[in-house]
Structure formats: C-alpha cells, structure tokens
Amino acid sequence: MAGSRNFRISTISRKDLMALTEEAAKISGIPYVMDAYKEEAEKILEE
C-alpha cells in the first residue's frame, strides 16, 4: 500500500494493484506485474 502512496484501504483502486502470477491475472483481470505499466516504461526507454 505504501508503494502506491495509499495509506488507507478505501483509497486503493484496481489500477493500484498488480497480479504476481499470470494465473491470478487471468482470473482477476488485474494486470500481470510484468505487463503492468509496460507501455509507459517503453515510452521512457524510447526517449
């Protein structure tokens, strides 16, 4: 929670979460940790 700067459970959204396994990502619809923010990271690397 602190990593996403959310110190109360009520302030966390699905966008703040990442699944640690591909299976969990498929079941929950939450992005897999290796795919989360991938597009943003690629944009930074292209600059």
C-alpha positions in Angstrom: 0.0 0.0 0.0 2.8 2.4 0.8 4.4 1.8 -2.5 1.4 3.2 -4.3 1.1 6.0 -1.6 -2.2 4.7 -0.4 -2.3 4.5 3.4 -6.0 3.6 3.7 -7.7 0.6 2.1 -10.5 2.9 1.0 -8.2 4.8 -1.3 -6.9 1.8 -3.2 -8.3 1.2 -6.7 -7.9 -1.7 -9.1 -5.4 0.4 -11.1 -3.1 0.3 -8.0 -3.0 -3.5 -8.0 -0.8 -6.0 -9.9 -1.1 -9.7 -10.0 2.1 -11.6 -9.1 1.3 -14.6 -11.3 -0.1 -15.0 -14.8 -2.9 -17.3 -13.5 -4.0 -14.7 -11.0 -4.0 -12.1 -13.7 -6.2 -14.2 -15.9 -8.7 -15.0 -13.1 -8.9 -11.5 -11.7 -8.5 -9.3 -14.7 -5.8 -7.3 -12.8 -2.6 -6.8 -14.9 0.3 -9.2 -14.5 3.2 -7.5 -12.8 5.5 -7.9 -15.8 2.8 -6.3 -18.1 1.6 -3.5 -15.8 2.8 -0.1 -16.9 4.7 -1.8 -19.8 3.7 0.9 -22.3 4.8 3.7 -20.1 8.1 2.1 -19.4 8.7 1.5 -23.2 8.0 5.2 -23.9 10.6 6.2 -21.4 13.2 3.9 -22.9 12.5 5.2 -26.4 13.3 8.8 -25.4 
